[in-house]
Each structure stands twice: as C-alpha cells, then as structure tokens.
Amino acid sequence: MKLSESFFYTLRENAKDEESTSSNLLVRAGMIKKTSNGIYMIMPMGKRVLNKIENIIREEMNATGAQELLMPCLISEDVYVKSGRRENFGSNMFALKDRYQKDFVLGPTHEELFTVAASMDGSSYKDFPYNLYQIQTKFRDETRPRYGLIRVREFIMKDAYSFDTDLEGLQVSYQKMFDAYKRIFDRMDIEYKIVNADLGVMGGLLSEEFQAVCEIGEDVVVQCENCDFSSNLEITPVVVKTVEKEEPLSIEKVLTPNAKTIDEVAAFMGSSADHFVKTLLYRVNDEFVAFLLKGNRELNETKALKLLNATQMEMASFEDVERITQASVGFAGPVGLKNVKIVADQEVLQMSNFICGANETDTHLKNVNLKDFTIDLSGDIGIVTEEDVCPCCGKKLSFTKGIEIGNTFKLGDKYSKAMGLNYLDSNNQLHAVQMGCYGIGLGRCLAAVVEQHNDENGIIWPESIAPFDLSIVIANMKDDIQKELAQHLYETLRSHGYEVLLDDRNERVGVKFKDMELIGIPYRITVGRRANENIVELTTRQTGNKEEVSVEDLLTRFDK
C-alpha cells in the first residue's frame, strides 16, 4: 500500500478522553476512533490488525473441525425468556420493539440461538459430536464503558459451541477448544494466565478464563507461589483460620461520638479492625440484607449473590440505612436489627466478644457474641487478600491484574434442557445434549497486545498480527534514485508474499520515522543517501537495532 494514495493519519498529541495506554496509542495511530462512549470505529489500519486476529482464530477453529456460521444480531426477546436469562441480563440488554410492537434485543450472546440451530440436525446420537462457531458483533449496555476496547458497548466476539451426547464427549470437545485457545493466544504473543472463574449468567458446570497480564486489567488473577492453584479473585475461597473462642462477656454499650469508620472506632476503643464486625446493608433483588464481615474483610458481591441465589444487588441508600437502623449511617449492627435477613461471613462464626454498631447514633457495642442475634445464612462472602493463604496447599498467594480475553465453559445440559435440544440413544431413549461454550473478544485481544507491546514511541506489533510486515520510507522525495529503488523494493517484496507499506508522502523524513514507529510495523527499510550504492537502512522495531544492508542481502533475508 502506498501512503500517497491511501487514507492515513496519525495524531501527535495524546488523546484527551482515553484513559489507557492501548486506547491512547490506537487512537493516535489512526487505528480506532471513538464515536460515543463505549463505541468505536475500526479504521483501515486497525482493521488490518483485526483481520489478522480473525485469521488466526479462524485457522485454529477450523483445524479443530469446528464449522463457521453467522447468527443475527437482532433477536426476539422470547428466546431469552424461554431460556430463563432475560431477567438475569436486565438493563444490560439493548431492547427495542418492531413496528408490530414485538419485543426484540440486540444479542449480547448467542447460546440460545446456537441451540436452536443445533436442533436442525436431527435427533440421533449418530449426529454427534460437532462444533459450530461464529465471529459476530455483540451488544451490552455497560454501566461504565472504559479503557478503550477493553470495556465497550459494541464489540466483536468469536463464540463457539460444542454438542455432545455425554459428559465424557464434552470433556474431549472442551479440551480441543482449550488447546486451540492456547495456540491462538501464543500466536498473538500475548502473555496470559488461565484461571478458574465465576459461571455468572452463563451457568453450567465449569468456567475458565484466559487473562492477559496487564496493569489496567479489571480482573485480579490469584495464584499460589507454591502449587498450580490459579483463580479469578471473584471466586477465590478464603481459608478461615480456626481460633479458640473466648468465654462470652456481657455486652456493653459505648458512646463513640464522631467515630463512624472502623479505624476510628477501633482507635477509640483501643482495639483492632479484625476484632470488629461490620454490618453492610444491601438491597438484594427485592429485599434488604445485612451482611456481616470481619472489620478488615471486604464483601465479595459475586460470592454473596451466589450464596443467596440472587441476580442483582446494590448498597442500600443512606435513607434506607437510617430507616432500617433508626440511626445515622455508620452505626449499623446485627443486635436488635429487624426486618432484614442477616447473612454472616464464615469468619464471623469464629469470633467472640467483638465490637459492632449498636443501631444508635454515636454508639457501639462491645463484647458481642453470636448468641446475641440470629443469623439467617452464613458462608464464604469475603474477598481474598494477599494476607490469605492458598486453599490447596496453604502457602502464600500472589495477585496479578488481567484482562479477560477468552473464556471456556462446560455448559452441560443447562441450555439444551431449556430449549428442548435432545437426542435419541441407541436404545431409543431421549436425553439432553451436553454443550460447551467458548468465547474470545477480538477487540480485547487487540488492546491487550498493545498494552503488553509498546514503548515511548508507540506500538510494537508482533509479526503475526502487524498491519504490514514491512515499511519502506523514502527519505527524500526529490531524489529520483531513492524513489526508483524504493519502488523496486516495494514490488519485489510484495511479489515474495510480504505486505508492504510504502511511505512516499511529501513529508520530512523525521515525520515519517515517527509515524512508522507509532503504528508499530516490525521492520522499516529506509531508502536514503546511499541509494545510488544499492544500500539501505534496516530498522527492527522490537529492538531498535539499525543496520546498513545491500539490497541483494535484504532481499535474501526477506525471501519467503
């Protein structure tokens, strides 16, 4: 491609409304352009990278025997009602009505439709196994789109679905996809971790995530420094340390004026945060719930929702807290608390003679014990910290931030039962089909690569997904010898199968160098002052190494 004949632009200054390295560099490199919050154009240079990512995914999917199809984006809402997921998605779905007032949604995911598609292939056990996939646009009305392509409202995803007659077959299909995912991300040169994850609205038997290691990652990967335990923070269990309970003392009411936070109360009473039980009031679905946790432990909402078998939760408003506790915010406690369900973290069950709010303004209680109030439900609802230990071997944990770029699910018969996807076995008995689901976010992969591969000058694309293999820069557009040699190299390298970008713009050579570094092409060939000697400069973007080489040696080096 010749830049003098192409749509091409770059930005010199940082993008003002982009908060991540990847989004800033992709915008500056003219690869993406924001149209509204969480929605981006993919510009020509960015589309070339996206096409490379698609090709890698498609090659690996096809190699497993998976077959590609294409599902609609506009889907009847009834499909999600039938599967029982419409309520779970809630306002995250973009909903609309057609001219006949029938309800439709823009597809956030396609499990239901793939199940419908699978039902077209007969109902005999002889029809299985098989795997179907697509590369399609999805829509989710994110509350807070951020970090460029990492959390958006419209995105491209590869989703695949395997169909088997039993769990043994599902395991075989799952492993095929799992291994293909590792090859895909390895080919993109992404550093990633594989972790156990929450099933979320997908449901099923097992979920694993591929997390690209990245400082701006919204997920936290928890790993053991001793064994192979690896998990998303959302589901990592907290190992409770067993302690010997103290002899119960009598409750005492203590005035704590101007002390609302745990640290303030602990300091006022000469105690520590881990001797305090905090009470957090939430609205869960349609009822209020009081969660009890150790003073130095935070609530894990994912665990809490699962324990309560609920779909949504939010912190109670100040007005609701004051109405329920009959006190100012900051003094809630379980003793005497009425008309709310009390859910205690497992660590609280080990505590004795602890401090908590008294449900009276400027007042706390000390020497509180479990006998002093009623617990409706208990379980592990705390967020694990680096002070906790591995649930498998008891050794030290380490935390790493990550971007979820892919996930794999063993769905089992969750959707096949809901959607009536069955088969007849050899004895003519009817059974539900066993399904697997496998997703990759293409935009997230693109962003993750840039987050991991960049320097102060711009993007450093891995060769496998770079927009071009090579760039040729003409140093002086007034020099006919340079132009002729550059044209010769351009045509020759293209004939050898390389994708070549020729910078033949009437720009200063320094501007051209900056643009080539910004867009991150792996190799730059500069045709300059020694063109009459058939010598050019070859620069490697990854290392910054520069060397003068003859045209003959250059063509030998890049002879596929």
JOFEN-V559750 format. One record per pair of residues at least 12 apart in sequence whose C-alpha atoms are under 7 Angstrom apart, sorted by the first residue. I is the first residue (numbers start at 1). J is the second residue. If there is no record, write none. Layout:
I&J / I&J
//
This chain:
1&500 / 1&501 / 1&502 / 2&501 / 2&502 / 2&503 / 2&504 / 3&502 / 3&503 / 3&504 / 3&505 / 4&504 / 4&505 / 9&30 / 10&28 / 10&29 / 10&30 / 10&515 / 11&28 / 11&29 / 12&28 / 14&28 / 15&27 / 15&28 / 18&147 / 18&148 / 19&147 / 20&147 / 20&148 / 21&451 / 22&447 / 22&450 / 22&451 / 23&147 / 23&148 / 23&149 / 25&458 / 25&459 / 29&518 / 29&519 / 30&43 / 30&45 / 31&43 / 31&44 / 31&45 / 31&46 / 32&46 / 37&145 / 38&145 / 38&146 / 38&152 / 38&153 / 39&152 / 39&153 / 39&154 / 45&467 / 48&467 / 49&465 / 49&466 / 49&467 / 52&465 / 53&442 / 53&465 / 56&184 / 57&184 / 60&180 / 60&184 / 64&176 / 66&130 / 66&131 / 66&132 / 66&133 / 67&131 / 67&132 / 67&133 / 68&132 / 68&133 / 68&134 / 69&132 / 69&133 / 69&134 / 70&134 / 73&106 / 73&107 / 74&104 / 74&105 / 74&106 / 74&107 / 75&104 / 75&105 / 75&106 / 75&107 / 76&103 / 76&104 / 76&105 / 77&103 / 77&104 / 77&105 / 79&112 / 82&418 / 83&415 / 83&418 / 83&419 / 88&201 / 88&311 / 92&140 / 92&141 / 92&142 / 93&105 / 93&106 / 93&108 / 93&140 / 93&141 / 94&106 / 94&140 / 94&141 / 106&139 / 107&138 / 107&139 / 108&138 / 108&139 / 108&140 / 109&138 / 112&415 / 115&416 / 115&419 / 115&421 / 119&421 / 123&422 / 123&423 / 123&424 / 124&423 / 124&424 / 124&425 / 125&165 / 125&423 / 125&424 / 125&425 / 128&163 / 128&164 / 128&165 / 129&163 / 129&164 / 130&162 / 130&163 / 131&160 / 131&161 / 131&162 / 131&163 / 132&160 / 132&161 / 132&162 / 133&159 / 133&160 / 133&161 / 134&158 / 134&159 / 134&160 / 135&156 / 135&157 / 135&158 / 135&159 / 136&156 / 136&157 / 136&158 / 137&154 / 137&155 / 137&156 / 137&157 / 138&154 / 138&155 / 138&156 / 138&157 / 139&153 / 139&154 / 139&155 / 140&153 / 140&154 / 141&153 / 149&443 / 149&444 / 149&447 / 150&444 / 150&447 / 155&443 / 156&441 / 156&442 / 156&443 / 157&439 / 157&440 / 157&441 / 157&442 / 158&439 / 158&440 / 158&441 / 159&438 / 159&439 / 159&440 / 160&437 / 160&438 / 160&439 / 161&435 / 161&436 / 161&437 / 161&438 / 162&435 / 162&436 / 162&437 / 163&433 / 163&434 / 163&435 / 163&436 / 164&433 / 164&434 / 164&435 / 165&433 / 165&434 / 166&434 / 167&434 / 170&434 / 170&435 / 170&436 / 174&436 / 187&464 / 188&462 / 188&464 / 188&465 / 189&462 / 190&212 / 190&449 / 191&212 / 191&213 / 192&210 / 192&211 / 192&212 / 192&213 / 193&210 / 193&211 / 193&212 / 194&208 / 194&209 / 194&210 / 194&211 / 195&208 / 195&209 / 195&210 / 195&230 / 195&231 / 195&232 / 196&208 / 196&209 / 196&230 / 196&231 / 196&232 / 197&209 / 197&231 / 197&232 / 197&235 / 198&234 / 198&235 / 203&411 / 204&410 / 204&411 / 204&412 / 204&414 / 205&410 / 205&411 / 205&412 / 206&409 / 206&410 / 207&408 / 207&409 / 207&410 / 208&407 / 208&408 / 208&409 / 209&404 / 209&406 / 209&407 / 209&408 / 210&404 / 210&405 / 210&406 / 210&407 / 211&402 / 211&403 / 211&404 / 211&405 / 212&402 / 212&403 / 212&404 / 212&405 / 212&448 / 213&400 / 213&401 / 213&402 / 213&403 / 214&401 / 214&402 / 214&403 / 214&451 / 214&452 / 215&401 / 216&401 / 217&401 / 217&402 / 217&403 / 218&401 / 218&402 / 218&403 / 219&401 / 219&402 / 219&403 / 220&232 / 220&233 / 220&399 / 220&400 / 220&401 / 220&402 / 221&233 / 221&399 / 221&400 / 221&401 / 221&402 / 222&397 / 222&398 / 222&399 / 222&400 / 223&397 / 223&398 / 223&399 / 224&390 / 224&395 / 224&396 / 224&397 / 224&398 / 225&396 / 225&397 / 225&398 / 226&395 / 227&393 / 229&392 / 233&384 / 234&300 / 234&302 / 235&303 / 236&384 / 237&380 / 237&384 / 237&391 / 238&380 / 238&382 / 238&384 / 238&388 / 239&388 / 239&389 / 239&391 / 240&347 / 242&350 / 243&350 / 245&350 / 245&351 / 245&352 / 246&352 / 248&352 / 248&353 / 248&369 / 249&353 / 249&367 / 250&367 / 251&365 / 251&366 / 251&367 / 251&368 / 252&365 / 252&366 / 252&367 / 253&363 / 253&364 / 253&365 / 253&366 / 254&363 / 254&364 / 254&365 / 255&362 / 255&363 / 255&364 / 256&362 / 256&363 / 256&364 / 257&362 / 258&362 / 260&330 / 260&331 / 261&330 / 262&295 / 273&295 / 273&296 / 274&294 / 274&295 / 274&296 / 275&295 / 275&354 / 275&355 / 276&294 / 276&295 / 276&354 / 276&355 / 276&356 / 277&292 / 277&293 / 277&294 / 277&295 / 277&354 / 277&355 / 277&356 / 278&292 / 278&293 / 278&294 / 278&295 / 278&356 / 279&291 / 279&292 / 279&293 / 279&332 / 279&333 / 279&334 / 280&292 / 281&315 / 281&316 / 281&321 / 282&313 / 282&314 / 282&315 / 282&316 / 283&313 / 283&314 / 283&315 / 283&316 / 284&310 / 284&312 / 284&313 / 284&314 / 285&310 / 285&311 / 285&312 / 285&313 / 288&340 / 288&341 / 289&340 / 289&341 / 289&342 / 290&340 / 290&341 / 290&342 / 290&343 / 291&342 / 291&343 / 291&344 / 292&343 / 292&344 / 292&345 / 293&344 / 293&345 / 293&348 / 294&347 / 294&348 / 297&382 / 297&383 / 298&382 / 298&383 / 299&381 / 299&382 / 299&383 / 300&381 / 300&382 / 300&383 / 303&381 / 304&381 / 325&337 / 325&359 / 326&359 / 326&360 / 327&359 / 327&360 / 327&361 / 328&361 / 331&357 / 331&358 / 331&359 / 331&360 / 331&361 / 331&362 / 331&363 / 331&364 / 332&357 / 332&358 / 332&359 / 333&356 / 333&357 / 333&358 / 333&359 / 334&373 / 335&358 / 335&372 / 335&373 / 336&373 / 341&376 / 342&375 / 342&376 / 342&377 / 343&375 / 343&376 / 343&377 / 343&378 / 344&375 / 344&377 / 344&378 / 344&379 / 345&378 / 345&379 / 345&380 / 345&381 / 345&382 / 346&378 / 346&379 / 346&380 / 352&368 / 352&369 / 353&366 / 353&367 / 353&368 / 353&369 / 354&366 / 354&367 / 354&368 / 354&369 / 355&367 / 355&368 / 386&398 / 386&399 / 405&440 / 405&441 / 405&444 / 405&445 / 406&439 / 406&440 / 406&441 / 407&438 / 407&439 / 407&440 / 408&437 / 408&438 / 408&439 / 409&436 / 409&437 / 409&438 / 410&435 / 410&436 / 410&437 / 411&435 / 411&436 / 411&437 / 412&434 / 412&435 / 412&436 / 413&432 / 413&433 / 413&434 / 413&435 / 416&432 / 416&433 / 417&432 / 421&433 / 457&517 / 457&518 / 458&517 / 458&518 / 458&519 / 458&520 / 459&517 / 459&518 / 459&519 / 459&520 / 460&520 / 460&521 / 460&522 / 460&541 / 460&542 / 461&520 / 461&521 / 461&522 / 463&522 / 466&521 / 467&521 / 468&499 / 468&500 / 468&501 / 468&521 / 469&498 / 469&499 / 469&500 / 469&521 / 469&522 / 469&523 / 470&499 / 470&500 / 470&501 / 470&521 / 470&522 / 470&523 / 470&524 / 471&500 / 471&501 / 471&502 / 471&521 / 471&523 / 471&524 / 471&525 / 472&486 / 472&501 / 472&502 / 472&503 / 472&524 / 472&525 / 472&526 / 473&502 / 473&503 / 473&504 / 473&525 / 473&526 / 473&527 / 474&486 / 474&503 / 474&504 / 474&526 / 474&527 / 474&528 / 475&509 / 475&526 / 475&527 / 475&528 / 476&528 / 477&506 / 481&531 / 481&532 / 482&527 / 482&528 / 482&531 / 485&531 / 486&527 / 490&502 / 496&559 / 496&560 / 517&541 / 520&541 / 521&541 / 522&540 / 522&541 / 522&542 / 523&538 / 523&539 / 523&540 / 523&541 / 524&538 / 524&539 / 524&540 / 525&537 / 525&538 / 525&539 / 526&538 / 534&550 / 534&551 / 535&548 / 535&549 / 535&550 / 535&551 / 536&548 / 536&549 / 536&550 / 536&551 / 537&549
//
